[in-house]
Amino acid sequence: RNLQVYFSGNAISLNTDIHDIDAWQPGDIVIFGVRDHIAICSDRRNALGLPYIIHHGSLEDGAVEVDRLTAAKIVGHYRFYGKSAA
């Protein structure tokens, strides 16, 4: 929940419509509401064009890349550009 507050104030908030394929880009941050779970969009996509997600699967698996963007309700979708190194 704390990270969602951070992203809301420091990243660009994007739509959560999975049918808007072009809105989902590699590196985007996705927050799922069921367990306040956070994932990052991969550069790999499934046959429908939806990105795979990278998240912490379990203690045994660690970070995994899976085709599960639609597995739970999406409550946040953010793009974080960070600060310029100028």
C-alpha positions in Angstrom: 0.0 0.0 0.0 2.9 2.4 0.7 4.3 1.9 -2.7 1.0 2.6 -4.4 0.9 5.9 -2.6 4.4 6.6 -3.7 3.7 5.7 -7.4 0.5 7.8 -7.3 2.5 10.9 -6.4 5.7 10.2 -8.4 4.8 8.2 -11.5 2.3 8.6 -14.3 -1.0 6.9 -13.6 -2.3 4.9 -16.5 -5.5 3.2 -17.3 -6.1 -0.4 -16.2 -8.0 -1.5 -19.3 -6.3 -4.7 -20.5 -8.1 -4.3 -23.9 -6.0 -1.2 -24.5 -2.9 -3.2 -25.6 -0.8 -0.2 -26.5 -1.1 1.2 -23.0 0.9 -1.7 -21.5 4.7 -1.2 -22.0 7.8 -2.9 -20.7 8.7 -1.6 -17.3 5.2 -0.5 -16.3 4.3 -1.2 -12.8 1.0 -3.0 -12.0 -0.7 -3.3 -8.7 -3.2 -6.1 -8.1 -5.8 -5.5 -5.4 -6.4 -9.0 -4.1 -3.3 -9.0 -2.0 -1.8 -5.6 -2.8 0.7 -7.5 -5.1 3.1 -5.6 -7.3 4.5 -6.7 -10.7 6.5 -5.2 -13.6 5.5 -5.6 -17.2 7.9 -7.6 -19.3 9.0 -7.0 -22.8 7.6 -10.4 -23.8 3.9 -10.7 -24.8 1.4 -13.5 -25.1 -0.6 -14.3 -28.3 -3.2 -11.6 -27.4 -0.5 -8.9 -27.1 -0.7 -8.6 -23.4 2.7 -8.4 -21.6 3.9 -11.1 -19.3 4.6 -9.9 -15.8 7.6 -10.2 -13.6 6.9 -10.7 -9.9 8.0 -12.5 -6.8 6.3 -15.9 -7.2 7.1 -17.7 -3.9 10.0 -18.1 -1.5 11.1 -21.1 -3.5 10.7 -19.6 -6.9 11.9 -16.0 -6.3 11.3 -13.7 -9.3 9.3 -15.2 -12.1 8.1 -14.1 -15.5 4.6 -15.4 -16.2 1.6 -14.8 -18.4 -0.8 -13.6 -15.6 -1.7 -10.0 -16.2 -5.4 -11.0 -16.1 -5.1 -13.3 -13.0 -6.4 -10.8 -10.5 -8.1 -7.4 -10.4 -5.7 -4.6 -11.4 -6.0 -1.6 -9.1 -3.1 0.4 -10.4 -1.0 0.9 -13.5 2.0 3.3 -13.4 4.9 4.3 -15.5 7.9 5.7 -13.6 10.4 7.7 -15.5 12.6 8.7 -12.5 14.8 11.7 -12.5 17.0 12.9 -15.3 20.7 12.3 -14.8 21.4 15.7 -16.4 
